[in-house]
Amino acid sequence: MADYSQHWGERTKSVYETAGFGSKSRRGSRPAIVVVDLTRGFTEPGYPSGSDLTDVVSATASLCATGRATRTPIVYTTIAYTSAEAEGTAITWLDKATGIRALREGSDAVDFDPRLTVTGDDHVIIKKGASAFFGTHLASLLVGLGCDTVLVCGATTSGCVRATAVDAVQSGFGVLVPRDCVGDRASGPHEASLFDIEAKYGDVVELADAVTYLESTAAAAVR
């Protein structure tokens, strides 16, 4: 398990290792990149749900460039609500996360960050909940593409990224989370969620490691 003792202490690290958490995640031969909610409503601080995620967007754009070069499938997600959904009571999550109500269909808030390059070859999923898997066809899409591993990027680490990582591993996919490609509104929830993901659901990796992995799987596929 990665050394998070600087944040949580040696005792916490020891307790988790004794419990058997933190083993390496399965890395398959056919990865996909899932970019969770890097829309303006999350990457720009002017929106209720937003913060400055410039570095996260830049790192994710770099990883996706490698993904395109290696023909790795890329899936982008956005949260978008109709007026009836945003103003009504049907979606219980909105009672807790009221700022998310601003993510209305057709608004600038649900547009992908313009610093990302989303092409017609990429897959786009509109979701209503935290996990990219909940109530969507993401799992069947990945199976149809022959994917066995997901690299989860996006925002926020403590919310939609963590929820997506949990559902990904529960759906049978290996999970990698490139550290530079995820972000949050505050460092505490961000670091705690990375610790939790690393312990139980996937591997938190460096961007260079993720790039090398994509390149190596692509090279193996053409042999």
N, C-alpha and C positions, 0 to 999 in steps of 0.2 A: 504493500500500500504506500502511496506517496506520503512524504513526510510533511504532515500538517501541524506538527508540534508547535511551530512558532505561533500558530493561531489558537490552538485548542489545548496545548499542553501535552507532555509526555504521557501522563496517565490516560488521557483520552485515547491517544494513539495506541497505547498498550492494551486497553480494554477492547478496542475494536479488533486488533490483531489477534488477541486471545479468543475472541468470539468467532474468528474465522472469516471476517470481512476483509475486503480489499484485494482479493485475488484478481488476476488478469481477466479481462473480458475476452470473449471469443472474437477473433478477427477472421472473417471469411474472405472469399476470393472475389466477391461481387458487391462492392460498397455502393451506397447512395449518399448524397448530401441532402440533409433536410434543414432548410433555413427557416427558422421559426420567427415570424412576426417582426421582421426588420422593416417595418413600415414607418412612415413619418410620425404616426401617433406614438411610437415607442422610441424612435431614434432622435427626435427633436425636442428640446426642453420646453418649447412653447405650448405643447399639448398637455392636458391633465395627466395622461399616462406616460408622458415622455421624459427623456433625459438625454444628455449629450453622449451618444454612442458612436462618435466618429471613429475611434480606434477599432471598435468591434466591426463596424461596417467595412472599414478598410481591410481588416484581416479576413473577413468573410468573402469579400470580393476577390481577394488573392487566392483563397482556397477554391472558390468557384471557377476561377480562371484555370487552375490546375485540373479541376473536374471536367471542364469542357475539353481541355487538351487530351485528357485520358478517356474521354467518352463516358464519364461517370454520370449517372442520372442525377439531376438536381431538382428538388421539390421545394417550392416556396409556399409558405402559408401566410395568410392574413386573417385577422379577426374583423368581421364586418356584420353589422346588425341593421335590419330594417328599422324604420321608425317604430313600428308596432312592437318589435322585440326590445328595442332600447328603452321605450317608454312604458312598457307593460311589466307584468309580474311573472311571466312564464319562465324566464331564465333566472334562477335563484342566485347564481353567481354574481349577478349585477347588483344584488342587494348588498353584497360584501365589498365589491370592487366598483364603486359608483362611477369612478373616472372612466371606466371602460365603456360606459354608455355613449361617450363621445365618438366612438368608432363606428360611424354611420356609413352605410353603403353609399357610394358616390362621392364621399367627402375626401379631401386631401389627406386626412388622417389615416385612411386605409390604403393609400398608395404606397407602393414599395419605395424605399429610400432611393432617390435618383442616382446615388453613387453606386448602386448595384446595377448589374446588367442582367435583366430578365429577358430571355429570348423566347421565340416560339417553340424552341426545342425543349424548354423547361416545363415542368408541371406546376400548376398553381392550385392550391386548395384553400377554400374559404371555410373557416371554422367558427364555431360559436362558443367553445369552451377553451380551457387551458391547454390540454393535450392536443397535439396535431392528429392523434389517432381517434379521439373521442368524437363519435358522430360523423366521421368522414370515411372516405374510401382509401385512406393512406396505406393501411396494411395490405389490402388486396392489390393496390397499385404496385407496391414494392415486391410482392410475391410475383405479380405478373411480369415485372421487369427482371425477375430472377435474382433479386438482391438478398443478401444475407446479413449485411452489416449496415448500420446507419451512423453517419457523422452528424451530430446534432449541433447546429449553430443557432445564434439568435438571441431573443430577449423574451422575458427576462429570465435570468438564471434561476431565481428562486420560484418563478411561476411557471410559465409555459415551457421553458427549456427543461426544467426538472420533470414536469409532468409528462412531457414527450419522451424523455429518457426512460422513465419508469414504464410507460406503456410500450415502448419499443422492445425492451428486454422481456417484458411479459408476453409480447407477441412473437418472441422467438428470434429476435434480431440481436446481433452483437452491437454494442453501443460504444462509440468514441465521442468525446466532447473536447474539441480543441479549445483550450483555455482562452486564447486571444479572440476567439470568435463568439464569445458569449458575454453578456453584460447585464447589469442591473442598476437600479436607482441608488443603491447604497452598498458599500463594501461588505458590511456585516452579513446580510442575507446572501450576497453573492458568494462569499467565501464559505459560508455554512453549507450552501447548496452544492458547491463543488466538492466539499468534503463528503457530503451525503451521497452524491452520485458516484464518486470514486470508491466509497466503501461498499455500496450495495448494487449499483445498477450498470455501471460502465467504467471506462477508463478516461480520466481527464488527461489529455495529452498536449504536447506543445504543437504549434502550428507546423513546424518543420517535420515533425513525426507524421502528422496527418498527410502532408504533401508527399512524403516518401512512401507512405502506405498506398496512396492513390497511384503513384507512378509504378510501384512494384506490382500491384495487382493488374494494372494495364499491361505491363511488360510480360507478365506470366500468361495473360490471356491470349497473346499473339504467338506464343511459342508453339 
